Amino acid sequence: MMNEPKQMHLQEKIFLLLRQQILDGALSSGTRLLPSRVMAEELGVSRNTVLVAVERLVAEGYVVAKTGSGCYVNDNVALGTNATASLGAIAPTGFMPYRSDIVDFKSGLPDLSVFPVKRFGQLYRDVMDHITPAELGYGAPEGHIELRREIATYLQTYRGVRCDPASILITSGTTQAIGIAGSALFEGQSHPLAVIENPITVDIRRILQKLGAEIYPVPTDQWGLCTSALPSHKAPRCIYVTPSHQYPLGAILSAKRRVKLIEYAQKSNCYIVEDDYDSEYRFDGHPISAVQGLCPKRVIYIGTFSKTLSPALRIGYLVLPPSLIAGARQMKWLTDLHNSVFDQLVLARFIRGGHYYRHLMKMKKRYRSKRDFLLACLQQHMGERAKIIGENAGLHLCVQFPGVVFSKNLLDNLEQAGVRVYPVWEHAGTDTSFDDTIILGFGMLSPEKIDKGIGILKQILL
Amino acid sequence: MMNEPKQMHLQEKIFLLLRQQILDGALSSGTRLLPSRVMAEELGVSRNTVLVAVERLVAEGYVVAKTGSGCYVNDNVALGTNATASLGAIAPTGFMPYRSDIVDFKSGLPDLSVFPVKRFGQLYRDVMDHITPAELGYGAPEGHIELRREIATYLQTYRGVRCDPASILITSGTTQAIGIAGSALFEGQSHPLAVIENPITVDIRRILQKLGAEIYPVPTDQWGLCTSALPSHKAPRCIYVTPSHQYPLGAILSAKRRVKLIEYAQKSNCYIVEDDYDSEYRFDGHPISAVQGLCPKRVIYIGTFSKTLSPALRIGYLVLPPSLIAGARQMKWLTDLHNSVFDQLVLARFIRGGHYYRHLMKMKKRYRSKRDFLLACLQQHMGERAKIIGENAGLHLCVQFPGVVFSKNLLDNLEQAGVRVYPVWEHAGTDTSFDDTIILGFGMLSPEKIDKGIGILKQILL
């Protein structure tokens, strides 16, 4: 029935019209349809159009054709009730898109104005030119070997991660990586305990809860997760940490605590989930190597391209200890089989060609100067009133304003004045000790916008 | 530290070497490191390379620099145990890739040799040339509006689905669509009952079970799901059906049973999940309209591009009743936020340009002639011994060989002889009544391969 859409439309309309009358009971069981010639005249269409529509009613069993006598409405094909009433109003959802019309300090967004669109366009065309029928079919849940190879090389060289392509599983970003790691970890466990940092991205808490974990928040300070506060009453199944750049407070987990964390995990026979979401950008000195490199058997490592390239790509990955590889692959298979092969191949070739490394270098310079500019603006406008936290790395920093409470009301006022900032309390559960602290993402913002935003912030707050 | 990879490598090696010695305790707490000049000579590298490595050890807290005195190993940074032992062997997984070296009758694969690679390559480049920074950021969980618009138009015109872009949610294929629909349906329900057809794709059963549903299989016959066998003791939460082309047996749900199904769903206040996976290919007459069009409030409709274009694309969708839209968006967000924006935009433009409709027309002709050829081969080689089932639609048909049992042993023998076929019992749970029936997918196979495969089948079976 692959006619052109326009012709289709007319036959379809007639078919739908008649079917509706049958379903509603307007054309009741046993009723003879008008002869096709008459119906065609009445509707002002060709007889052929009517014949196709009626043929379809016959094919679907709404109508029975009796040779030499015509077409009759079948028995028991009317609906008793109001089933076909029109759709109700659509409920709105709560996902806030980035606002480019004001100064939006949303964190975790890279500078998308310099995403290498041309290079990606070329690579997509190259990939499509040379893709094989086998690659166009169903792939492996762990992801395409080309991409896993490139990620393994990158992680070994730049992040001190001990891995090979077989320990990597490609995911649709960090969110899915957490879901898959959590499903593999919690399978068959009753009431598993999951330690998280406090504060921590609110969605991470939600995802782990949805997977059935009991949440145990542990405080963080300027050296990261307070390992002395890890639970002693019950062994957790996993400890979720952001050691390279704690989200949102920005601490870097100290070497001593790294060792303590691993020792704790070994003693209590649990896993460390290391979320290394924007570790590529450390501005003061060398990037900190991953905890995974210290103890690959105990650490599930999560990485993403959302902060280095674009969240629109939806590619992240897990580095798994051998004990969890089979389980995680099974979970990925039952979640969505595998990632888009086209995107995986393009990204693999982008890395292999050296473009990724060059992009990282370029972006690091760019973010450093944005950060420096933001720090200068804060110093100039706020002086001693603003206490800066976690400014050594990443795409955001935090600012504490002692005495201020960032209530919903205040946040709304700020947004109306033209600046959107994000409160830490959103990520702190019931803990109110961060009510005076906000997160300022600067990856997407120009110096002009940063200056304007901090200016507005000063007017409202001080 | 975005140096060139080669230079990086040397510094990295020295850093890792020293760190390993510290972690192992070979360089114990308080030990003074060799002066950088000495170490450089010993290792045969430049002094600068050593300095960078040592600086990094200091930055990460493994080593403390004392002015004028040198660098010392820090306290409490050694690991007591064997934590860094090498990774064990990787467990293999059970996902069978398509075998192109033999005749593989895997079902559900389109003919990937004619996938429009050139057109997709062009479209990807066009999309990348014109993409906006906003589109490169985080998107909406329901998917890009351009693609949802195109899908709505397609479904209204070709499938009789009553929807608008707001009722559509883009997913990463059917697998994820089931997971999201199931999560939204089962949330807050204790021991929800899910009716499935028997037989049904084994993974669908697994996914629904993983989501906590109790499974209630209902038999199918030549008119599809036996609506008279729907449960009366307890209202199910959902009924999972493949009405356009039952998988694997190929029946088309009759009009009478469609009405019965909807009446049952209304009476028992449950939802119908309509999996419309390869409805585009009906060879004898008009395609059957979707059940959704009869009762949009009670039906969750699932569609996919895996059978019409390529599974490598990983795009499918849900059409949701208003009551489930918000819940399903929330589930998508917590699963993987949203699909790749690049793939969504390319697919939207592929449909809008009319290419999708032309591709469907072309493929339908192609599959019809493959099916006809397969039927002719079966008739020629097997005659009365083979009973054909479900040949009117889709990318596969079933063949029953009364008296034959397709044991694992027999399947292995067939594969060794050069033909892989798929048993229905794999999808039938504990029901043994399909032990004599196999699934033959023909989408990917050339006439030569089909002929060869049926020839081998005859040799082994008859």
Interface residues (C-beta under 8 A of the other chain):
Chain A: M1 M2 E4 P5 M8 H9 E12 F15 L16 R19 L23 V52 E55 R56 A59 E60 G61 Y62 N74 D75 N76 V77 A78 L79 G80 T81 A83 T84 A85 L87 G88 A89 I90 A91 P92 T93 F95 P97 Y98 S100 L109 L112 S113 F115 V117 K118 F120 G121 Q122 Y124 R125 D126 V127 M128 D129 I131 P133 A134 E135 L136 G137 Y138 G139 A140 P141 E142 T157 Y158 G160 R162 D164 A166 S167 T171 S172 G173 T175 Q176 G179 D203 R206 I207 K210 S254 A255 K256 V259 K260 I262 E263 Q266 G285 H286 P287 I288 S289 G293 L294 C295 P296 K297 R298 S310 P311 A312 L313 R314 I315 P321 P322 I325 A326 R329 Q330 W333 L334 T335 D336 L337 H338 N339 S340 V341 F342 D343 G354 Y357 L360 M361 K364 M444
Chain B: M1 M2 E4 P5 M8 H9 E12 L16 R19 L23 V52 E55 R56 A59 E60 G61 Y62 N74 D75 N76 V77 A78 L79 G80 T81 A83 T84 A85 L87 G88 A89 I90 A91 P92 T93 F95 P97 Y98 S100 L109 L112 S113 F115 V117 K118 F120 G121 Q122 Y124 R125 D126 V127 M128 D129 I131 P133 A134 E135 L136 G137 Y138 G139 A140 P141 E142 T157 Y158 G160 R162 D164 A166 S167 T171 S172 G173 T175 Q176 G179 D203 R206 I207 K210 S254 A255 K256 V259 K260 I262 E263 Q266 R282 G285 H286 P287 I288 S289 G293 L294 C295 P296 K297 R298 S310 P311 A312 L313 R314 I315 P321 P322 I325 A326 R329 Q330 W333 L334 T335 D336 L337 H338 N339 S340 V341 F342 D343 G354 Y357 R358 L360 M361 K364 M444
